[in-house]
Amino acid sequence: MTEVKFYERAEDDLLKFAVIIAKTQNKYVFCKHKDRDTWEIPGGHREPGENIMDTAKRELYEETGALEFDIKPVCVYSVTAPGNLNHGEESFGMLFFADIKCLEEALHSEIERIALMDELPEKLTYPDIQPCLMKEAKRRGYF
């Protein structure tokens, strides 16, 4: 069973992912990867030597085409899931919230398209994780 936990902070070297709950025009921004038929919150892996905020900004641009935005860290999260990349070990990331002011028209990554939605779509890439992240950001007053 997948377990998602939230923390105020963690050692920087533990943070392997940045996930960004993004809104524009008062709607959530979701991405559809070219190789999947599901939707996901923008985010991805941290590159070696990269600051976690820089990871968030890079992933937000790559996956949504966001050119102008305000971004804030929400909290640290962790996921423990059997069969995940960490072989069931707890893996850590930083959850962010972004208010996108301007989107580029063309995407330049593995993302096929984005969609603006009022709520979580039914077909999620990570259905055991993404609703928990959204609920926690809302609980903390980010939207």
N, C-alpha and C positions, 0 to 999 in steps of 0.2 A: 504494500500500500504506500502511496506517495504521501510524504509529510512535508508541509511547508511551515517554516517558523520565521519569526521576525525579531530583529535585534536593533538596538539603537546604534551600535557600532561593532566593528570587527577589525582584526588586524588587516591592514591593507593588502598584504600578500595573499590573504585568503580569498579576496574578491576576484572571481574569475569571469563574471558576467555583468553586463549592464542591461537592464530592461527599462524601457521608457514608456509609461502611460502618457500618450499624447492626445491633445485636443486641438481642433481648429474649427472655426465657425461654430463653436459650441457643440461639436460632435467628436467622438473618439475616432482616432486614426488606427486602422488595422491593416496589416500587410498580408498578401498572399504570395508565398514562395513559388517560383516557377515549377518546382518538382512536387508540389503538394496541392491538395484540393481543400485545404483548411486555412483558417485565418489565425493570425497571431499578433501579439503586441510587439512593436519594434524592439529590437535588442540583439545582443550577440556577445561573442567572446572578446575578452580583453587581450590585446596584443602584448607581447613581452616588452616591459619597460614603459608601457602606456599608463598614464594617469586614468583612474576610473571615470572621472568626469569627461576626459577626452574620449574615452571609449563610448560613453553615452552620446556625446555630440556627433562623433563619427558614425555610429550606428544609426542614429536618428536621421542624419543626412542620407546615408547610403540606402536605408530602407524606406524612407518616406519622401525624400527630396526636399526636406525642410531646409530653407535658406536662412530665415530669420525666426528666432524663437527664444523664449525664456525657459530655462531649465533649472530644476531644483532637485536635490536628493530628497527622497522620502524616508528610506530606511534601508538597512541591510536585511536581506532575506536568505534563507537556506532551503534547499530541497534535499530530501533523502528519499530515494526511490530504488526499489530492487531493479537491477538491470540497467541503471543509468550509466553514464560515462565514468562515474567514480565508483562503479561496482558496489553500489548500495551505500557508499560513504556520503556523509553530509557535504554538499557543495554550496558555496556562498556566492552571492551577487549583490549588487546595489540596485535598488529600485528608485527610479526617477520619475518626475512629472514634468511634462513640457507643454507649454502653450505656444503653438506654431502660428506665426504671423504671416509667413509667406512660404508657399511650396513651389518647387521647380516643376515644370510641366513633364519632363521626361525622367524616368528612373534609370539608374546606371549600375544596378547590382543584380543579385539573384532574385530580387523581388519582381514579380510579374505585374502586380498592380496594388494600389491601396484603395481602401474604401472608408468613407466617413459614415459612422453609425451612431445611433442614439444609445445603444447598449451592446453588451457582449454578443457576438454572433453565436449561432448554435454549433457550427462546425469549427471547433478550436483545435489548433495543433497540440496544445498542452492543456487539455481540459481539467486536469487535476491541479494545475498550478496557476494559470492565468486568472480564473475567478477569485482565487485567494489574494492575489496581488492587487486586483481592482478593489476588492472589499477592504483591504488594509489601507490603501491610499485614501479611499473614501472615509474610512473610520478616522483617519488622521486629518481630515478636512481639506484635502487637495481638490476636491470637486463635489 
